[in-house]
């Protein structure tokens, strides 16, 4: 088996060992001499299955198979892959006597070693900074075996207390609905907080001992190398890492104002499961606070401790993106949120999200989770096709394509419409000319919006809840007794936590 594909296939090995727990069957790993490539594979397996460091894994292998890995490239690649700093005390053992070449070339130098085991996979030792790509359309992480993906999907269904649908795998994350004059009244009936609507890429994230998995809108999983230590009860450093903690959030690209450098950042705004335990029935405010207490806090604590130590062993700065909890704000601060906070953001935002503070986590469409977009940003995702010179727009209805008769879309000047055929396109609506305007191609989505979603967006467009209308409504809402009392109480709580 090829090395560059095998280091991502350890799930199959784990499954085999689990099935053969009481049988005397084993998996043999061997290269030409059983040291470099063999050690590289086994150490990767140990790193995915045990809470240990690269140095510990290297020692376990070298003790079992002396002298262990003796080629420096393999050692360096392991430390680079797991974002660990190689300790100065780590010295690669010399090439065994039986391996040294006795043949000399014409210059009297030792002949090159024909048996170099192919070397480690090239991407592991590349400069990681040079690999940073700052595009929302970029595919992050590494593919995983289909069996493992099915297993992880099953965990997501269990954590969300769902049963798989008959239409194939569908992204189970919670989706907001567009704000209109009817559901605007929900803000008067329930207690809401607000946050900005980031114009990023939606991902759920599953953290396991085997790695961290980004879950895209196609409900596909890709592995990224990240570290998430658990909270230690005695405020010391944690020995364990998270195992089957499921989060929800969005990936944004921040442009730093001073340097214009771009950084990818994952904003976590909800928690679904904590170390295999589903928390979806807890109120949102508890889940949101758990993100900081159980995920972000322990990471920051460990990172600070590592940076202050004389021998920092893990390099958080080499991870593919930063992680933080997304902030939510009292409804009384929405004016500041729109006028001051959003204009100063380092990434794009196209509106607001209103989150019920006491709500459980609701999979798929959540009628109580509301999104307000700037009127010109209200949009629908269509499937666009060119058939016999006809430009057609489709939505989904009951799992099938629904043709939107009479709907037209306008593309940027000079664009060839056929270049967009077969793609999902996000469009805003020009009410004056009754046409859809292409905004962008959604490579992160494989299906258009559902017809019901389209109807809600159209109602939102028709209702035309402008920023002024929204702020006037909220001004009245926060004076209701339900809000006045809780805002005062929550404001005091925020001050105490500082």
Secondary structure by P-SEA (a helix, b strand, c coil): ccaaaaaacaaaaaaaaaaaccccbbbbbbcccccaaaaaaaaaaaaacccccaaaaaaaaaaacccccccaaaaaaaaaaaccccccccccccccccccccccccccccccccccccccccccccccccccccccccccbbbccaaaaaaaaaaaaaaacccccccccccccbbbbbbccccccccccccccccccccbbbbbbbbcccbbbbbccccbbbbbbbbbbccccccccccccccbbbbbbbbbbbbcccccbbbbbbbbcccccccccccccccaaaaaaaaaaccaaaaaaaaaaaaaccccccccccccbbbbbbbbbcccaaaaaaccccccccccccbbbbbcccccccccccccbbbbcccccccccccccccccbbbbbbbcccbbbbbccbbbbccccccccccccbbbbbbbcccccbbbbccccccccccccaaaaaaaaaaaaacccaaaaaaaaaaaaacaaaaaaaaaaaaaaaaac
